[in-house]
Amino acid sequence: MKILLLLLILSLSGCLNNNNDSEQDKIKKLEEQRIMTDTTEITVRIPSKVSDKKLEITLPRCFFGTNLKHQIIDGKVEEIAVSIMYHLPTFSDFPNNEEAIYQCPDFSKPITTLGIFPLLPKLGKTELEYGNYWLKQQYFRFSIKEQKNNLALYRAGIDRKLAIFANQSDSSQQDISIEFWPFDSNNKDDSYPHQTDIHSVLYEEFGLSYTIYSSRYLHGKNKPDDQNYFADALINIYKNNESLLDHPEIQLGFIQNNNRILDYIYQHSKVVD
């Protein structure tokens, strides 16, 4: 009899716990749904790793999704880094869909992210080194593959991935890294050549990263009007067994696209001491 009573108590306890878990799950889901449609502007503050400066980014709450780790107080929150979410093709031929940068993303559709974070000095250093920052910072990942026309193409240390860099200049607002997988005729269905990873300096002490997609992922109004869309051109030169170093206009396309993205971020951010 005692054993039966004990089993009954344990069974009731389990039901109560399950009910509590179910209620907590419902509350969490409702909160996530609220966040995804919340247009209230908030400011995310990211501390520098080399000074007392902080980068402040102000956007509607929905763009940050559920990625924030800390509590928002009086419309502000401090994070180590942040991912900002947009409709998938937004950064490909930016602004790919201008409406998307002013409206909450539709989370039922594919999403792309813009990562913003503090830059780190090289190990044992206290200051950042500019001029090919990404190459200097992550030198151990890269080795020269080809040099031509005062340009250099690097192996990026992962499978067949390649990289090319540009310093801050008249054409490039900040140091930029362009990493990509060249098209492989032996694997025509491979999705990797259709995704190019971009890293750029932001406000000298911060960085941003995002992915550019080829027109395979861009449809309807999101498809670039220009038949020479730089992400497609990058694929085509390797289809024709050519070298990126013979086509500086393609690198320039990525740089100009990055300049437009930087201009957009500058409109919604500032650095404070």
C-alpha positions in Angstrom: 0.0 0.0 0.0 2.8 2.4 0.9 4.5 1.6 -2.4 1.3 2.4 -4.4 0.9 5.6 -2.5 4.5 6.6 -3.2 4.1 5.8 -6.9 0.9 7.9 -7.0 2.7 10.9 -5.4 5.6 10.6 -7.9 3.1 10.4 -10.8 1.2 13.5 -9.6 4.5 15.4 -9.1 5.6 14.5 -12.6 2.3 15.8 -14.1 2.7 19.1 -12.2 6.3 19.5 -13.4 5.2 18.8 -17.0 2.4 21.4 -16.7 4.8 23.9 -15.3 7.3 23.2 -18.2 4.4 23.5 -20.7 3.4 26.9 -19.2 7.0 28.2 -19.3 7.4 27.1 -22.9 4.2 29.0 -23.8 5.4 32.1 -22.0 8.8 31.9 -23.7 7.2 31.4 -27.1 4.9 34.4 -26.6 7.8 36.5 -25.6 9.8 35.5 -28.7 6.8 36.3 -30.9 6.5 39.7 -29.2 10.2 40.4 -29.8 10.0 39.5 -33.5 7.4 42.2 -34.1 8.6 44.9 -31.7 9.4 48.1 -33.5 10.5 50.0 -30.4 14.0 51.3 -30.9 16.7 50.1 -28.5 20.4 50.8 -28.3 23.0 48.0 -28.1 26.3 49.1 -26.7 29.5 47.1 -27.5 32.7 47.9 -25.6 36.1 48.2 -27.4 38.9 45.8 -26.6 41.6 48.4 -26.9 40.1 51.5 -25.3 37.3 52.8 -23.2 35.2 53.6 -26.2 31.8 51.9 -26.9 29.9 51.4 -30.1 26.2 52.2 -29.9 23.8 50.8 -32.5 20.2 51.9 -32.4 17.6 49.9 -34.3 14.1 48.5 -33.8 14.1 45.7 -31.2 12.9 43.1 -33.7 16.2 43.3 -35.7 18.1 41.8 -32.8 15.8 38.8 -32.4 16.5 36.6 -29.4 20.2 37.1 -29.6 20.6 39.6 -26.7 22.1 38.0 -23.6 21.4 40.8 -21.1 18.4 42.7 -19.9 17.4 45.9 -21.7 17.2 48.8 -19.2 15.7 52.2 -20.3 16.1 51.2 -23.9 19.8 50.2 -23.7 21.7 47.0 -23.3 25.4 46.2 -23.3 26.7 43.1 -25.2 30.1 41.6 -26.1 29.0 41.5 -29.7 25.7 41.4 -31.6 24.0 39.8 -34.6 21.5 41.9 -36.5 19.0 40.0 -38.6 17.6 40.9 -42.0 15.7 39.2 -44.9 18.2 36.8 -46.7 19.4 38.8 -49.7 19.6 42.2 -48.0 23.4 42.6 -48.2 23.7 41.1 -51.7 23.9 44.2 -54.0 22.9 46.3 -51.0 20.3 47.6 -50.5 18.9 44.6 -52.3 15.4 45.2 -51.0 15.3 48.7 -49.5 12.0 48.0 -47.6 13.8 45.2 -45.7 16.2 47.5 -43.9 13.3 49.5 -42.4 10.9 46.7 -41.5 11.0 43.9 -39.0 12.4 40.7 -40.7 9.9 38.0 -41.5 11.2 35.1 -39.5 9.1 32.6 -41.4 11.5 33.2 -44.4 15.3 32.8 -44.7 17.3 35.2 -42.6 20.8 36.6 -43.0 22.8 38.3 -40.2 25.2 41.2 -39.9 27.7 40.5 -37.1 29.2 43.5 -35.2 32.0 43.0 -32.7 35.1 44.6 -31.2 38.4 44.1 -33.0 41.2 42.3 -31.2 44.9 43.1 -31.3 47.4 40.5 -32.2 48.5 38.2 -29.3 50.9 40.0 -27.1 50.0 43.4 -28.6 47.8 46.2 -27.1 47.2 48.2 -30.3 45.4 47.3 -33.5 47.4 47.1 -36.8 45.7 48.5 -39.9 46.4 48.1 -43.5 45.2 44.5 -44.3 44.0 44.2 -40.7 42.4 40.8 -41.4 45.5 39.4 -42.9 47.7 40.7 -40.1 45.4 39.6 -37.4 44.8 36.1 -38.8 48.1 35.6 -40.7 48.3 31.9 -39.6 45.2 31.1 -41.7 46.6 32.5 -45.0 49.3 31.6 -47.5 50.0 33.2 -50.9 48.5 31.4 -53.9 49.0 33.9 -56.6 50.4 37.4 -57.2 49.6 39.6 -60.2 48.8 43.2 -61.2 49.9 44.4 -57.7 47.3 42.1 -56.1 47.6 39.0 -54.1 45.3 36.0 -53.7 45.6 33.8 -50.6 44.6 30.3 -49.6 42.3 30.7 -46.6 43.3 27.4 -44.9 39.8 25.7 -45.2 39.4 23.2 -48.0 39.7 25.3 -51.3 38.7 28.6 -49.8 40.5 31.7 -51.1 40.8 35.3 -49.9 41.7 38.7 -51.2 42.2 41.9 -49.1 41.9 45.6 -49.7 43.2 48.4 -47.5 41.4 51.5 -46.5 41.8 53.8 -49.6 39.9 56.3 -51.8 37.8 53.4 -53.1 37.4 51.5 -49.8 36.2 53.2 -46.7 37.8 50.5 -44.4 40.1 47.5 -44.6 38.1 44.6 -46.1 38.5 40.8 -46.4 36.7 38.9 -49.1 36.7 35.1 -48.6 35.2 32.7 -51.2 35.2 29.2 -52.6 36.0 29.2 -56.3 33.6 27.4 -58.6 34.5 23.8 -59.2 33.4 22.3 -62.5 33.6 18.8 -60.9 31.1 19.8 -58.3 28.6 22.1 -60.1 25.9 21.7 -57.5 28.1 22.9 -54.6 26.5 25.8 -52.8 29.6 27.2 -51.3 30.8 29.2 -54.4 27.5 31.1 -54.2 28.3 32.5 -50.7 31.1 35.0 -50.2 32.1 35.9 -46.6 32.9 39.6 -46.0 34.8 41.1 -43.0 35.3 44.8 -42.6 36.6 47.3 -40.1 34.0 49.6 -38.5 34.9 52.8 -36.6 38.6 51.7 -36.4 38.1 49.6 -33.2 35.2 47.4 -34.3 34.4 45.0 -37.1 31.5 43.6 -39.1 30.8 40.5 -41.0 28.2 39.2 -43.4 27.6 37.0 -46.4 27.0 37.9 -50.0 24.9 35.5 -52.1 24.9 34.9 -55.9 21.8 35.4 -57.9 21.0 31.7 -57.3 19.5 32.9 -54.0 18.0 36.1 -55.4 14.6 36.0 -57.1 12.0 38.4 -58.4 12.5 42.0 -57.1 15.6 40.8 -55.1 17.4 39.8 -58.3 20.0 42.4 -59.3 19.2 44.3 -62.5 22.9 44.4 -63.5 23.9 41.4 -65.6 27.4 41.9 -64.3 26.5 41.4 -60.7 29.8 41.1 -58.9 29.0 37.9 -57.0 27.9 36.1 -60.2 31.0 37.5 -62.0 33.2 35.9 -59.4 31.7 32.5 -60.1 31.9 33.0 -63.9 35.6 33.7 -64.0 36.4 30.4 -62.3 34.0 28.7 -64.7 36.2 30.0 -67.4 39.4 29.1 -65.7 40.4 32.7 -65.2 41.9 34.5 -62.2 40.3 37.0 -59.9 43.5 39.0 -60.1 42.8 39.7 -63.8 39.4 41.2 -62.8 39.9 44.1 -60.3 36.4 45.3 -61.2 34.9 42.3 -59.3 36.8 43.1 -56.2 35.7 46.7 -56.6 32.1 45.5 -56.7 32.4 43.9 -53.3 34.2 47.0 -51.9 31.5 49.4 -53.2 28.8 47.2 -51.8 30.6 47.2 -48.4 30.9 51.0 -48.5 27.1 51.2 -48.9 26.6 48.8 -45.9 29.0 50.9 -43.8 27.1 54.1 -44.7 23.9 52.3 -43.5 25.5 51.3 -40.2 26.9 54.8 -39.7 23.3 56.2 -40.0 22.2 54.1 -37.0 25.3 54.1 -34.8 28.0 56.2 -33.1 31.0 55.7 -30.9 31.0 57.1 -27.3 33.8 57.5 -24.8 
